[in-house]
Amino acid sequence: EVQLVESGGGSVQVGGSLRLSCTASGFTFDDDSDMGWYRQAPWNECEMVSTIKSDGSTDYADSVKGRFTISQDNAKNTVYLQMDSLKPEDAAVYYCAANAYVPYGDSCASLRGVKAAFGYWGQGTQVTVSS
């Protein structure tokens, strides 16, 4: 059974930083896979924040480029998301996901445990940014 466990969410002021961690078990991070972070705020869609492949190649949403950094520790099967210069619009529930596929209009939370075609999802961690 694949499990993704996130940690590191919380409340921070505008301009502050947080680091999210996601540790995977039962999942092989191989050449055909990727891990990453998605987020969803109320009334918004489930959006990709950042992903990383086993070769270290990364992808970022335009809204977080230059502020967020994704990294991995293969020995610990853990992926991190360093979030700096946080803005109010970054507030959301952040989900760790592996091999994620988000059908149009679906919420992040609804994809957890559905089927492998949608990937594997963590339970989510809340990030709050206050001014």
C-alpha positions in Angstrom: 0.0 0.0 0.0 1.3 3.4 -1.0 1.2 6.1 1.7 2.3 9.7 1.5 2.6 11.6 4.7 2.9 15.4 4.7 4.1 17.6 7.4 5.2 21.2 7.8 2.1 23.2 7.2 1.0 26.0 9.4 0.4 29.7 9.7 2.8 32.4 8.6 2.8 36.1 7.9 3.1 37.5 4.5 6.7 37.3 3.3 7.5 34.4 5.6 8.7 30.9 4.9 7.5 27.4 5.4 9.0 24.0 4.4 6.7 21.1 3.6 7.9 17.5 3.8 6.4 14.4 2.2 7.6 10.9 3.0 6.5 8.1 0.8 6.2 4.4 1.7 5.3 1.6 -0.6 6.2 3.7 -3.6 9.2 3.3 -5.9 10.4 6.6 -7.2 11.7 5.4 -10.5 12.4 6.7 -14.0 8.7 6.7 -14.9 7.4 8.5 -11.9 7.3 11.9 -10.4 6.3 13.4 -7.0 5.1 16.8 -6.3 2.9 19.3 -4.6 -0.6 20.4 -5.4 -2.8 22.9 -3.7 -6.4 23.9 -3.4 -7.9 26.9 -1.9 -11.7 27.3 -1.3 -13.5 28.0 -4.6 -10.3 27.3 -6.6 -9.3 24.3 -8.7 -6.7 21.8 -7.7 -3.5 23.2 -9.2 0.0 21.9 -9.6 2.5 23.8 -7.6 5.7 21.9 -8.3 6.8 18.5 -9.4 10.1 16.6 -9.5 11.2 13.5 -11.3 13.7 10.9 -10.1 16.4 12.5 -12.3 15.9 15.8 -10.4 14.2 17.7 -13.2 11.6 20.1 -11.8 8.5 22.0 -12.9 6.8 24.9 -11.2 3.6 26.8 -11.6 4.3 30.3 -12.9 2.8 31.8 -9.7 5.5 30.3 -7.5 8.6 30.4 -9.7 11.5 32.1 -7.9 9.8 31.7 -4.5 9.3 28.0 -4.1 11.9 25.2 -4.4 11.2 21.5 -4.6 13.9 19.0 -3.7 14.2 15.3 -2.9 16.1 13.0 -0.6 16.0 9.7 -2.4 17.6 7.9 0.6 14.7 9.0 2.8 12.1 8.7 0.0 11.1 12.3 0.9 10.2 15.3 -1.1 10.4 18.8 0.2 8.8 22.1 -0.8 10.6 25.2 0.5 8.2 28.1 0.3 9.6 31.6 0.7 8.1 35.1 0.3 4.7 33.7 0.9 1.7 35.7 -0.3 -1.9 35.6 0.8 -2.8 33.8 -2.4 -0.6 30.9 -1.4 -2.9 30.0 1.4 -4.4 26.6 0.6 -4.4 23.0 1.5 -1.3 21.5 0.1 -1.2 17.9 -1.1 1.7 15.7 -1.8 1.1 13.4 -4.7 3.0 10.8 -6.7 2.2 10.2 -10.4 -0.7 12.6 -10.1 -3.3 13.1 -12.7 -6.0 15.7 -12.0 -9.1 15.4 -14.1 -10.6 18.8 -15.0 -12.8 20.1 -12.2 -11.9 17.5 -9.6 -10.8 18.5 -6.2 -7.5 17.3 -4.9 -9.0 15.6 -1.9 -11.4 13.6 -4.0 -8.5 11.9 -5.8 -7.0 10.3 -2.7 -7.4 6.5 -2.7 -9.6 6.4 -5.8 -7.5 4.6 -8.2 -3.9 4.4 -9.3 -4.7 6.2 -12.6 -5.1 9.4 -10.5 -1.9 8.8 -8.6 -1.3 8.6 -4.9 -2.2 11.5 -2.7 -1.4 12.5 0.9 -4.0 13.8 3.3 -3.1 17.4 2.8 -1.7 20.0 5.1 -3.0 23.5 5.6 -1.0 26.6 4.8 -2.3 29.9 6.1 -0.8 33.3 5.2 -1.9 36.3 7.1 -1.1 40.0 6.5 
